[in-house]
Amino acid sequence: MTRRQYSNPPIEEAICEFRFAPGQAWNFTIPGLFYEKVRDLYTGEPQQQSLITTEFKFGRVPPAKPEITVTQELPKFLFPSADAAKLVGVGPDALSIHSLRPYEGWDEFSYRIDQAYQFYLEVAKPVGITRISLRYINRIVISPDEAVDLSEYFNIYPQFPDSLPSNISGLVTRTESIYEDIPIRLVITLSDAEPPSEQVVFILDLDISQTWIEKPLSLKEVLSNLHELKSREGQAFESLITDRTRELFDVK
């Protein structure tokens, strides 16, 4: 089962990211060389994004206090289209391709992914791939006449014992799982969002990825692995929603 075609898809943002095994040390000439390749395609104002990571380390013997390490990473450079609905990003040994609402469809998105990927190979000359991820952030808007029953819209939702109140006023649920046939990781997050008036809004976030640590994936095998991730993302999305939810998106 693949993801169906909808006239009004709920996709708020789709993101494809590659992490590379470098063939040379990262330097700040790489984003500039990459931009020369894409500047006629992404004509918006380039942006610089500073990234900060926080790591918690806990002592083995209580009452040792956790150590908090904050690291300032090298910046990531984003190159948007004129309308800022399409972007590519380049950071240290990383490439990301973004598609914001209105979603352009997989055919065009995958074409842009392949295009940016080939440009990156030309300027950065990596030797392999250590991680591929594909993430779809879906914003599902419901205009209810009465209280929303999650089971009517989703096949994944929290369930409560009879002794607890079941009138949910806030929702965040997250699961991580790994497929048995291929070590592909799927992270599903379902949460509510601050809605417009008289509407209920849910965010269904699917993040699917595969990692190669000991032996990087060959650069020639990347796109076939990406399409496998896309196929499984589509299957996961359709498995998580009901026909009543599909009606909100206008099935073609």
N, C-alpha and C positions, 0 to 999 in steps of 0.2 A: 504494500500500500504506500503510495507516494503522496506528497502534499498536493492537494487539489488546487485548481486555478480559481481565484476569486476576483470579482470585479472591485471589491473594496477590501483588500487584504489588511490584516491588523498590524503588519510589520512596521514598527516605529524605527528600528535600525537593524541592519544586517552587517556583520563584521566578519571578515576573513583575516586571519593573522598567520604569518609564517615566522618561525624562529629558525635561524640558520647556524650551521657549524661554519665558522669563518675560515676563509682561505688566507686572509690577511688581517692585520690589526685594524680595528675600527678607527676611522678618523673623520673629521668634520668636512672633508671634501666630498664624501660619499653623498650626503643629502643634496649638495649643490649639483653634483654630476647627475643625480637622479632627476632633480628638478628640471634640468636642461632637456631631459627626455620627455617630460610630461607637461611642460609649461603651456603648450598650445592646447592641451586637453583639459587642464585644471587651471583656469584663468583667474580664480579668486585670489585674495590676498593670503600669502603663506603665513602659517602660524607656528609658533614654537610652544611646546607643551613640556613643562617641567614635571618630572615624576619623582615621588617620594615613597619609599617603601619602609614599613615598620615591621620589625621582627621581634617576637617574644621568645625568650629562653628561660626555662624554669629549672631551678636547682633540683638535684635529685633527692637531697635530704631536707625535709621540712625543719624549721620554717623559713628556708631560704627564699628570698624575694626574687621575683622574675626580673630578668634583665631585659630592658627595652632598647633596641638598636634602631635608630632612624638613619636611613641612607638616602642621600640625594643622588639620583641616577642621572646619567647623561640625558640631555633633552631629546625629545622626539619632535620631528618636523612634520606638520600637516599641510597638505596642498589641496585646497577645496576647489570645486567647480565654481562657476560664476554665481550659481544660485545656492551654493553650499550644501546641496543635497547629495553630492558625491564627493568623496575624499580619498586620498591615499596618504599613508603616514609612513615615515622612515625613521627608525631609531637604531640603537646599537644592535646589529645583527638581527633586525626585526623589520618586517614589512606588514602593513595592515591596509586593507581596502574596505571602505565603508559605503553603505547605501542607506540614506535616510528617507523618511516618508516624503513623497510617495515612492514606494518601492518599485524599482525598474523592472523586476522580474529576473529569474535566475539566468536566462540566456544572456541578457546584457550584462548582468552582474558578473557572471563567470567569465565573460569576454574581457571585462575590465580587470578581473583578477589575473587572468593569464597574461594580459598586456603588461600590467605593472610588475608581475613576477619576472617576465623576460627582461624588462628594463633593469630591474634590480640585479639580476644575474650579470648583466653586462657591466655594471659599474662597481659592484661590490665583490664579485667573483667568489662566492661562497663555495664550499666543497660538499655540502649536504644539508639536510633538514633535520632539526631536532624536535620540532613540534609544528603541527598544523591544527588550527582551531577554527570553528565556524560557529558563530553565535547569532541567534535571532531573538530580538526583544520585541514581543508582541503586546500591543496595547488594546485591550478588549473592553469596549464601552457598552454598557447595558442601560437601557432606560426602563426601569421596572415600574410596574403598577402596584407592586407590593414587595415585601421583603424577598431578597434574592435567595433561592435555594441553590447552593453551589453544585449539588449533585445533578441539577438540570443543565448545567453548562460545562462542567469539568468531570473527568474521570479520576482526578486526583484532588483530594481536599482533606482537611483534618476532620476526624470523627471523635465525638466525645461520649463518655459514659452518660447514662441517664441522670446520674447524680450531679453533673456539671451543666452550667448554662450553655446552650447551643446557639444563642443569638450572638454571632460573631461581629465584633465592632472593629477589628483590625486583623490582618492576616499576613503572615510571612511563613512559607513552608519551603524547605530546600532538601533535595535528595541528590545523592551522587551514586552512580552505578557504573559497572564495567561490563561490556558485552562478553559473552563466553567464547565466541568464535574468534574475535579479533580484539586486542586490548584497547578498545575505544572507550573513552570515558564520557558519560553523559551526565550533565548537571542540570537539574530542573528546579527552577525557582518560581513559585506562584505567590504573588503578593497583591494587596490592594494598593491603590494610588489615590492621591487627592483628586477628587473628581470635579468636573463642572457641576453646576446646580442641577438637581433632579436626575443625576446619573450615577451609576456605579461603575468604577473603572478597576480592572485587574491587569496586572503585568504578568505575562507568561514568558519567562526568559529561559531559552534553551541554549546551552553551551556544550558543544560536542567537540572532542579533540582526541588526538593520538600523539604519543610522544616516543621518540627514539633517543635514548641516552647513550647506551654503550656503542651502538653502531648507527650513525646518522643515515637517514633515508637518502637514496640516490636522487639527485635533482631531476632525473628523467621520470621518476615514479610519482612525482608530487601530485600532478593533476588527477591521475586515476584515484589516488587516495583521497583527494579533496571531493571528488564526485561520490565516493563511498560515504563520506561524512554527510554530504548533502542528502543522499538517499535516506540515511538513517534519521537525520533531523526531520525530514518530511514525514517519515513513518511515526516518529515520536509525537510530533505535533498533532497529527490526525488521531492518534491513539488517546491523546489527553483531552480532546474536546468532544462535545456531543453534537448531534444534528441541530439542536436549538442554537448552539453557538455558531455553527456554520451558516445558519440563516442570517446572522448579523453581517457576514462578509459577502453576501451575494454570490453564491456559487455559479460559475459560468456554465 
